[in-house]
Amino acid sequence: MDLTSPLRSLAPTVDVDVLTVLAHTRTPLTGRAVARLAGRSVARVQAVLLRLTDEGLVDRQEAPPSHLFSLNRDHLLAQPVLLAVSAAARLKDLIRDDLATWEPPVVHASLFGSLARGQAHAGSHVDMLIIRLASIDADDPDWDDHQRALEAKVRRSSGNTLSLFVTTVGGLERAVMAGEAIVAEWRRDEVLLAGEPLVRILGPRVEDPDPPAASLGHGTAAAERTR
């Protein structure tokens, strides 16, 4: 699924791009503004807006010398549109809900990469960092079951592959000490899903003005990508 513009998975058309723009705001927009945000030509967008207005899915109001357009959220087709464009947020909620059932709980779980940055497309992996308790063995069968079940759930619900990078607090800190480039990506992109934020585990970066209230510990090992 295209997680940046999920409606494109249903119909990769100008109509979908127009509806995606309108679904993400309640502020009426000019046709030119819709075209700019949709990355489409003004002429094609204007034609789509006029047709969708005729079908009642889009509202048009006079704003001389132009018109303003907005999604008619009372239309019977508006809710399916809104559900589709919220697919990425709903996928994050699905992962959060699944992680909440893990015993013992994770120390930290976060998204990074294209989904975290809002740039994921149909072929993108769902990249996720998990920090487990040091007392849990990497090949513990219960732990492995948790991971496999979540991978299957993400694949089934979105069509995208979940790529897990799993480590311990000690492993993470060793990755930092080794200067592994991916650590900067984890910190920059972090969309927290469960547990403590990275700043509480590793402490603040130089540019972080305020130190964390508490730390989970010191020392770590480079994360390994599972499967």
ABEGO torsion letter per residue (X at the ends): XBAABAAAAABBBAAAAAAAAAAABABBBBAAAAAAAAGBBAAAAAAAAAAAAAAGABBBBBBOABBBBBBBAABAAAAAAAAAAAAAAAAAAAAAAAAAABOBBBABBBBBEAAAAGABBAABBBBBBBBBBAABBAABAAAAAAAAAAAAAAAAAAGBBBBBBBBBAAAAAAAAAAGBAAAAAAAAABBBABEBBAAAAAEBBAABABBBABBAEBEBBBBBBBX
